[in-house]
Amino acid sequence: MTARSGAPRPAAEGGVIGIDGLAALVDVLLDRGFTVVGPTVRDGAIVLDELASADQLPYGWGVELEAGSYRLRERSDRAAFANAAGPQSWKSYLHPARVRQWRADRSAGGPAVESDEPVPHRFAFLGVRPCDLRAIAVQDRVLVGGRHRDAVYEGRRTGAFLVAVECTEPGGTCFCVSMGTGPAAGPGHDLVLTEVADSAGHRFWIRSGSPEGAEVLAALPLRPADARTVGAAREGVSSAAGRMGRSMPEVDLHRLMAGTLDAPRWDEVAERCLTCGNCTMVCPTCFCTTTEDVTDLTGDHAERWRVWDSCFDLDHSYLHGGPVRASAPSRYRQWLTHKLGTWWDQFGSSGCVGCGRCIVWCPVAIDITEEAAALHDWAGLRADSGGDGDGRS
């Protein structure tokens, strides 16, 4: 592989690479010391894993998504990124599910305690969907954007190289258009790809979004961005915007959540909800954690771990005397009103990016867009009967 000579092309113009260029991109990132993470097929799903080469990408695989249902399907082409969000998000790498905080051993001189310092990582994420690109920005605001910074997240996020892939094949549960997060990539990436597979061949329109992205771009076997490829790429993204499988009601969701706290819908959805917390585990923005202390059988060795937590867990709202949110309706209401409503009050944005994972991986097929629509309908009926228009009388 030889580096392309000359100055990098401007981000707006970029260039075109083929399958060999995608392979070169992975090689360049590995050569620069990154741990490359991207999608691959394993155990009947498209999952995220460390990549040793571009050969591990899910060429020729798509997905069929519905509420409570996920299926791989073979495609008629060899597209690598024509598949919607899988069960994991990049949160698994930036905000891990389990992190040891300290360990202690009993000794003659007393307990010896050793803290676990965050280990810096150099990740390169290949195939970041626009919805997940926004999710990373949301978690940046939550975990390192305030006065109290999460050292583990910061150590993994700092220096991460993001290769976004614009969506041309939305899934049946996608609603990124409703949330303003896709299918075109927003800011925050180092490189962005748009995949095209047509009679002119399989190729990628690639642009840089940062100085480091421009350096990597200059090292690839790049050819000029031709009008046919750029046009096909833009048309693919534009078409995807009109083929979303789901949509949110076109209302102020923050206001809707605040005005429907007493809606009977909360009891209705709770009759189905298992309070299992799957939705929070697969959500790319949920960030709650708790701590667990463990010992060995002798009691001579102890460890403290930080682990993901869920607002569906009874202990999540535990205060002296018991949990504040003891009922299933109250716990589901907490999750949805925070995600779509009070997140704005805390962090200045929605906590939902429209990826649809919570719909797919709910074992009883609860659909967040369906629930929001039902609350909107109830608010409208209440307003027609004398309320103030947002569900409050």
SULMO-V789908 format. One record per residue. N is the residue number from 1. RES is the residue in one letter. D_LAST is the distance of its C-alpha to the last C-alpha in Angstrom with 1 decimal. Layout:
n:N res:RES d_last:D_LAST
n:N res:RES d_last:D_LAST
This chain:
n:1 res:M d_last:68.6
n:2 res:T d_last:69.3
n:3 res:A d_last:67.0
n:4 res:R d_last:66.3
n:5 res:S d_last:68.1
n:6 res:G d_last:66.6
n:7 res:A d_last:63.4
n:8 res:P d_last:60.1
n:9 res:R d_last:58.4
n:10 res:P d_last:55.3
n:11 res:A d_last:52.0
n:12 res:A d_last:50.9
n:13 res:E d_last:54.1
n:14 res:G d_last:55.0
n:15 res:G d_last:57.3
n:16 res:V d_last:57.7
n:17 res:I d_last:58.9
n:18 res:G d_last:59.9
n:19 res:I d_last:59.9
n:20 res:D d_last:62.7
n:21 res:G d_last:60.6
n:22 res:L d_last:57.8
n:23 res:A d_last:60.4
n:24 res:A d_last:61.7
n:25 res:L d_last:58.3
n:26 res:V d_last:58.0
n:27 res:D d_last:61.6
n:28 res:V d_last:61.0
n:29 res:L d_last:58.0
n:30 res:L d_last:60.0
n:31 res:D d_last:63.0
n:32 res:R d_last:60.8
n:33 res:G d_last:60.0
n:34 res:F d_last:56.5
n:35 res:T d_last:55.3
n:36 res:V d_last:54.1
n:37 res:V d_last:51.1
n:38 res:G d_last:50.0
n:39 res:P d_last:49.1
n:40 res:T d_last:51.6
n:41 res:V d_last:51.8
n:42 res:R d_last:52.1
n:43 res:D d_last:51.2
n:44 res:G d_last:49.7
n:45 res:A d_last:47.2
n:46 res:I d_last:47.3
n:47 res:V d_last:47.0
n:48 res:L d_last:47.7
n:49 res:D d_last:51.1
n:50 res:E d_last:53.9
n:51 res:L d_last:56.0
n:52 res:A d_last:59.8
n:53 res:S d_last:59.9
n:54 res:A d_last:58.0
n:55 res:D d_last:59.6
n:56 res:Q d_last:56.9
n:57 res:L d_last:54.1
n:58 res:P d_last:52.6
n:59 res:Y d_last:54.6
n:60 res:G d_last:54.0
n:61 res:W d_last:51.0
n:62 res:G d_last:47.5
n:63 res:V d_last:44.6
n:64 res:E d_last:42.4
n:65 res:L d_last:38.9
n:66 res:E d_last:36.2
n:67 res:A d_last:33.5
n:68 res:G d_last:35.6
n:69 res:S d_last:38.8
n:70 res:Y d_last:41.3
n:71 res:R d_last:44.7
n:72 res:L d_last:47.5
n:73 res:R d_last:49.3
n:74 res:E d_last:52.5
n:75 res:R d_last:52.3
n:76 res:S d_last:55.0
n:77 res:D d_last:55.4
n:78 res:R d_last:56.0
n:79 res:A d_last:52.8
n:80 res:A d_last:52.0
n:81 res:F d_last:48.3
n:82 res:A d_last:47.0
n:83 res:N d_last:44.7
n:84 res:A d_last:41.1
n:85 res:A d_last:40.0
n:86 res:G d_last:41.7
n:87 res:P d_last:40.6
n:88 res:Q d_last:41.5
n:89 res:S d_last:40.4
n:90 res:W d_last:42.4
n:91 res:K d_last:40.4
n:92 res:S d_last:43.0
n:93 res:Y d_last:45.6
n:94 res:L d_last:43.8
n:95 res:H d_last:41.7
n:96 res:P d_last:43.8
n:97 res:A d_last:42.6
n:98 res:R d_last:45.2
n:99 res:V d_last:46.9
n:100 res:R d_last:49.4
n:101 res:Q d_last:49.0
n:102 res:W d_last:52.1
n:103 res:R d_last:54.8
n:104 res:A d_last:57.0
n:105 res:D d_last:60.3
n:106 res:R d_last:62.0
n:107 res:S d_last:65.4
n:108 res:A d_last:68.1
n:109 res:G d_last:66.9
n:110 res:G d_last:63.3
n:111 res:P d_last:60.4
n:112 res:A d_last:60.8
n:113 res:V d_last:57.4
n:114 res:E d_last:57.1
n:115 res:S d_last:54.0
n:116 res:D d_last:53.3
n:117 res:E d_last:53.1
n:118 res:P d_last:51.0
n:119 res:V d_last:53.4
n:120 res:P d_last:53.1
n:121 res:H d_last:52.8
n:122 res:R d_last:53.5
n:123 res:F d_last:51.4
n:124 res:A d_last:51.5
n:125 res:F d_last:48.6
n:126 res:L d_last:49.7
n:127 res:G d_last:47.2
n:128 res:V d_last:43.9
n:129 res:R d_last:41.3
n:130 res:P d_last:39.1
n:131 res:C d_last:36.0
n:132 res:D d_last:38.0
n:133 res:L d_last:39.3
n:134 res:R d_last:35.8
n:135 res:A d_last:35.2
n:136 res:I d_last:38.3
n:137 res:A d_last:37.0
n:138 res:V d_last:33.7
n:139 res:Q d_last:35.8
n:140 res:D d_last:38.1
n:141 res:R d_last:35.2
n:142 res:V d_last:34.0
n:143 res:L d_last:37.5
n:144 res:V d_last:39.7
n:145 res:G d_last:37.6
n:146 res:G d_last:36.7
n:147 res:R d_last:38.6
n:148 res:H d_last:39.2
n:149 res:R d_last:41.1
n:150 res:D d_last:41.8
n:151 res:A d_last:45.6
n:152 res:V d_last:45.9
n:153 res:Y d_last:43.6
n:154 res:E d_last:45.2
n:155 res:G d_last:48.7
n:156 res:R d_last:47.9
n:157 res:R d_last:45.8
n:158 res:T d_last:48.3
n:159 res:G d_last:50.8
n:160 res:A d_last:49.1
n:161 res:F d_last:50.1
n:162 res:L d_last:47.5
n:163 res:V d_last:48.6
n:164 res:A d_last:45.6
n:165 res:V d_last:45.9
n:166 res:E d_last:43.8
n:167 res:C d_last:42.3
n:168 res:T d_last:43.9
n:169 res:E d_last:43.0
n:170 res:P d_last:39.3
n:171 res:G d_last:38.5
n:172 res:G d_last:36.4
n:173 res:T d_last:33.6
n:174 res:C d_last:33.8
n:175 res:F d_last:30.9
n:176 res:C d_last:32.2
n:177 res:V d_last:31.8
n:178 res:S d_last:28.0
n:179 res:M d_last:28.2
n:180 res:G d_last:30.9
n:181 res:T d_last:33.5
n:182 res:G d_last:36.1
n:183 res:P d_last:38.3
n:184 res:A d_last:40.3
n:185 res:A d_last:41.0
n:186 res:G d_last:39.4
n:187 res:P d_last:41.2
n:188 res:G d_last:42.6
n:189 res:H d_last:45.4
n:190 res:D d_last:49.2
n:191 res:L d_last:50.1
n:192 res:V d_last:48.2
n:193 res:L d_last:49.6
n:194 res:T d_last:48.8
n:195 res:E d_last:50.7
n:196 res:V d_last:52.5
n:197 res:A d_last:54.5
n:198 res:D d_last:56.0
n:199 res:S d_last:59.5
n:200 res:A d_last:60.4
n:201 res:G d_last:60.0
n:202 res:H d_last:57.7
n:203 res:R d_last:56.8
n:204 res:F d_last:54.2
n:205 res:W d_last:53.1
n:206 res:I d_last:53.0
n:207 res:R d_last:51.9
n:208 res:S d_last:51.8
n:209 res:G d_last:48.9
n:210 res:S d_last:50.7
n:211 res:P d_last:54.3
n:212 res:E d_last:54.9
n:213 res:G d_last:53.6
n:214 res:A d_last:56.1
n:215 res:E d_last:58.9
n:216 res:V d_last:58.2
n:217 res:L d_last:57.8
n:218 res:A d_last:61.3
n:219 res:A d_last:62.8
n:220 res:L d_last:61.8
n:221 res:P d_last:63.9
n:222 res:L d_last:61.8
n:223 res:R d_last:62.6
n:224 res:P d_last:61.1
n:225 res:A d_last:57.7
n:226 res:D d_last:58.8
n:227 res:A d_last:56.7
n:228 res:R d_last:56.5
n:229 res:T d_last:55.1
n:230 res:V d_last:52.6
n:231 res:G d_last:51.5
n:232 res:A d_last:51.1
n:233 res:A d_last:49.2
n:234 res:R d_last:46.7
n:235 res:E d_last:46.4
n:236 res:G d_last:45.8
n:237 res:V d_last:42.9
n:238 res:S d_last:41.4
n:239 res:S d_last:41.8
n:240 res:A d_last:40.1
n:241 res:A d_last:37.0
n:242 res:G d_last:36.7
n:243 res:R d_last:37.4
n:244 res:M d_last:34.6
n:245 res:G d_last:33.9
n:246 res:R d_last:30.2
n:247 res:S d_last:27.5
n:248 res:M d_last:24.0
n:249 res:P d_last:21.2
n:250 res:E d_last:21.8
n:251 res:V d_last:18.6
n:252 res:D d_last:17.9
n:253 res:L d_last:18.1
n:254 res:H d_last:17.5
n:255 res:R d_last:14.1
n:256 res:L d_last:13.4
n:257 res:M d_last:14.6
n:258 res:A d_last:12.6
n:259 res:G d_last:9.2
n:260 res:T d_last:10.4
n:261 res:L d_last:12.0
n:262 res:D d_last:10.9
n:263 res:A d_last:11.9
n:264 res:P d_last:14.8
n:265 res:R d_last:16.9
n:266 res:W d_last:18.0
n:267 res:D d_last:19.7
n:268 res:E d_last:21.2
n:269 res:V d_last:22.7
n:270 res:A d_last:24.0
n:271 res:E d_last:26.0
n:272 res:R d_last:28.1
n:273 res:C d_last:28.1
n:274 res:L d_last:31.3
n:275 res:T d_last:30.1
n:276 res:C d_last:33.5
n:277 res:G d_last:32.5
n:278 res:N d_last:34.3
n:279 res:C d_last:31.6
n:280 res:T d_last:31.9
n:281 res:M d_last:35.7
n:282 res:V d_last:36.1
n:283 res:C d_last:33.4
n:284 res:P d_last:35.4
n:285 res:T d_last:33.0
n:286 res:C d_last:32.1
n:287 res:F d_last:34.2
n:288 res:C d_last:33.7
n:289 res:T d_last:37.0
n:290 res:T d_last:38.4
n:291 res:T d_last:41.9
n:292 res:E d_last:44.4
n:293 res:D d_last:47.7
n:294 res:V d_last:50.6
n:295 res:T d_last:54.2
n:296 res:D d_last:57.3
n:297 res:L d_last:58.9
n:298 res:T d_last:61.2
n:299 res:G d_last:58.5
n:300 res:D d_last:60.7
n:301 res:H d_last:58.4
n:302 res:A d_last:54.7
n:303 res:E d_last:52.2
n:304 res:R d_last:48.6
n:305 res:W d_last:46.6
n:306 res:R d_last:43.4
n:307 res:V d_last:41.6
n:308 res:W d_last:38.4
n:309 res:D d_last:35.5
n:310 res:S d_last:32.3
n:311 res:C d_last:28.8
n:312 res:F d_last:29.2
n:313 res:D d_last:32.0
n:314 res:L d_last:31.4
n:315 res:D d_last:33.5
n:316 res:H d_last:31.5
n:317 res:S d_last:29.0
n:318 res:Y d_last:31.7
n:319 res:L d_last:31.9
n:320 res:H d_last:34.3
n:321 res:G d_last:33.5
n:322 res:G d_last:31.9
n:323 res:P d_last:29.5
n:324 res:V d_last:26.0
n:325 res:R d_last:24.8
n:326 res:A d_last:26.7
n:327 res:S d_last:24.9
n:328 res:A d_last:25.2
n:329 res:P d_last:21.4
n:330 res:S d_last:21.0
n:331 res:R d_last:24.0
n:332 res:Y d_last:23.1
n:333 res:R d_last:19.6
n:334 res:Q d_last:21.5
n:335 res:W d_last:23.9
n:336 res:L d_last:21.6
n:337 res:T d_last:19.1
n:338 res:H d_last:22.1
n:339 res:K d_last:24.1
n:340 res:L d_last:21.7
n:341 res:G d_last:19.4
n:342 res:T d_last:20.7
n:343 res:W d_last:24.3
n:344 res:W d_last:23.6
n:345 res:D d_last:23.0
n:346 res:Q d_last:26.2
n:347 res:F d_last:28.5
n:348 res:G d_last:27.3
n:349 res:S d_last:27.2
n:350 res:S d_last:25.8
n:351 res:G d_last:27.4
n:352 res:C d_last:27.8
n:353 res:V d_last:30.8
n:354 res:G d_last:30.5
n:355 res:C d_last:33.7
n:356 res:G d_last:32.4
n:357 res:R d_last:34.4
n:358 res:C d_last:31.6
n:359 res:I d_last:31.4
n:360 res:V d_last:35.1
n:361 res:W d_last:35.8
n:362 res:C d_last:33.1
n:363 res:P d_last:35.3
n:364 res:V d_last:32.7
n:365 res:A d_last:31.7
n:366 res:I d_last:28.1
n:367 res:D d_last:27.2
n:368 res:I d_last:24.9
n:369 res:T d_last:24.4
n:370 res:E d_last:23.5
n:371 res:E d_last:20.9
n:372 res:A d_last:19.3
n:373 res:A d_last:19.5
n:374 res:A d_last:17.9
n:375 res:L d_last:14.9
n:376 res:H d_last:14.8
n:377 res:D d_last:15.2
n:378 res:W d_last:12.4
n:379 res:A d_last:9.9
n:380 res:G d_last:11.6
n:381 res:L d_last:11.4
n:382 res:R d_last:7.7
n:383 res:A d_last:7.6
n:384 res:D d_last:10.6
n:385 res:S d_last:9.2
n:386 res:G d_last:6.8
n:387 res:G d_last:4.0
n:388 res:D d_last:5.6
n:389 res:G d_last:8.3
n:390 res:D d_last:8.6
n:391 res:G d_last:6.7
n:392 res:R d_last:3.8
n:393 res:S d_last:0.0
